[in-house]
C-alpha cells in the first residue's frame, strides 16, 4: 500500500495479515489507523512492513499472534507506531518471538501473554501506559527503552539487552507485581526520576 491516502480499520472492523498464501503487508509512507473497537491481527510468520515514514496509530486492539511475527522497517524515512489502545502478543510458545523494528510509543496497555516481544528500535512508555508481561510465560525486551511514566506489572520479565545502546532509562514509572527486571551483560539501567 502506498500513496497519500490513509488506511483505517473502523470500529467493529478486523484486518488480518494471514491466510493460506504467504505474504506481508507493506505500508510505503501510508498511515494506518486502528479505531477504538477495531482490530488488527498479524498471524505467524507474517510481517507488517513500514517504510518511508509510515505512521501506525492503534486506538483499538493490535495483536501479534504466534511465532516469527513482526512489525518491520522497510527503510526510507523513520516509521513509527503509537499505541493508545491495547497491544497484544499471544498464542505462542515460551521462546517464540515477535519483533518490532520501528520506533514505538506506548500510552495504553501492552500485554505479552506468551512468548517474547522484542523491541529492536526505541521503545518509550508515557504516562498511563501499562506494560504487562504475564506470569513467566511473557517477556518484553529491548536495547533502547525509556519508561517516562505508567506502570510495569505482572509476573513476567522485562529485559534490557545489549543491542543498540543497551539502555533502560527508568523515570517516574511504577513497578508492581512479581515480575523481574533483568539487565543483561554489558547493558545499563539508569534511574532518572
N, C-alpha and C positions, 0 to 999 in steps of 0.2 A: 504494500500500500504506500503510495506516495502522493504528493500534491499538497495543495494548501487547504484542503478540506479537513474535517475532524471526524474521527470515528467515535461514536458514543454507544455504550451499552446502557439502555434505558432501564428504569425501574421494572422489575419482574422479567427482564431480558437476561439471556445467558449466551456468552460467546465462549466456545470451546475450541482450543487447538488440539486436535486429536482425530481419531477415526482410523480406518484401515490403511489409508495411503500415508506414506511418510511425508513430512513437510513441516515447515516452520512459518511463522508469520513475521514478515519484515515490515517495520514501520520506518520508512525513509523520510524523516523530518515531519512526519504526520502525527498530530496529537491523538491520544487515545484517552477517553474519559469513561470511567465506570460510575454511573449514577448510583445514589443511595438505593438499595434494594435490587440493584443489578449485580450480575456475577460474571467473572472471567476465570476460565479454568485452563491450565496448561497441563496436558497429560504426559505420562512417562516418555522420556527420550525426545521431547519436543522443546522448542525454544520460541520465545518472543524476542526478536532481534530489533533493537532500537538504534537507529543511526541518524546522523546529520541533525542532531538537536531534537529528536523526538521526545515529547513530554508525555508521560503517563501519569494520570491522576486517578486514584482509586478512592471513591466515596462509598462504594458498596462492598463486595466481597471478591478478593483476588486469591486464587488458590493454585499453588504449585503442588501437583499430585504425583506421588511416586518418585522413582529414581531418574537421575540424569535430566531433570527439567531445568530450564534456565531462562533468565532474562539477560540477554547478551548485548554487548556493544558491537555494532556493525561499523564503527568508525565514523569519520566526519566530525561535526561539532558535537560537543558533550550532550548526551541524552540524560534524562532524569526520571525518577519515579517518586511521587509524593503520595503517601498513604494516610488518608484521614478516615478510611473505612476499616475493614477487617482484612488482614493479610494472613493466609494460612499456608503451612507446609504439612501435607497429610499423606496417608496411605503408602508408607514406605517402611523398609526395614531399618534397624538401628543405624547402620553405617551408610545407608543410601543418602546421596547428596543432591541438593538443588543449589544453583548458584545465581547470584545477582551481580552483574558486572557493570552496572551503571550507578550513578550517584543516587542514594536512597534516603529520603527524609520521612521519618515516621512520626505521626501525630495521633495515630489510632492504635488499636490492638494488633499486635504481630504475634502469632502463636505457632510454635513448632510442635505439632502433636507427635510426630515420629520423624526420625532421621536427622539430617544435618542441613541447616540453611547457612550457606557461606556467602558473605558479602565481600566480593573481590574489589569493589570500589568503595568510596567513602560512604559510611552509614552515620546518620545523625538522628538522634531522638530528641524531640522537643517536648515541652510541657504537654500533659495529657496523654502522651504516648505510653503504651504498655508493651513490653517485650516479655513473652511468656513461653520459655521452653518447658515442656511438660515432663514430669517425673521420670527422669533417667532415660526417657525414650527420645527426648528432643534436645538439640544443641544448636545454638546460634554462634557463628564465629565470623571473625573478620580481622583485618590488619590495620584498619583506619576507622575507628569507631569513636563517636562522641555522644555522651549522654548528657545533654543540657538539662533535661528535666524528665518528668514522667516517672515510670516505675519499671523495675526488673522484678518479676515474680515467678513463682512456680518451682518445680523440683528438678529442672534440667540444668544445662550447662551454658554459660556464656564464656567463650574462649577468645582471647585476643591472640592472634597468630603473629608470626614474624614476617608475614608478607607485607609488601608496601612499607609504610613507616613502622609497622608493628606497634601501634599505639592505641590504647584505650584511654580516653580523657573522660573522667567522671566529674561532673559539675554538681548540680543540686538535685540529681535524680535520687529516688528511693530504692532500696533493695529489700524485698520481702520474700519469705518462703524458705524452703530447704535446699534450694539450688546452689550451684557452685559457680564461682568466677575463677577461671584458670588463665594465668598469664604464662604463655609458652616461652620456651628458651629464646633468648635474645629479643623478646617483646617487652613492652613497658606499659604500666598503668599509672596514670597521674591523677591524683585527687586535686581538683581545682575549683572549689566552690564552697 
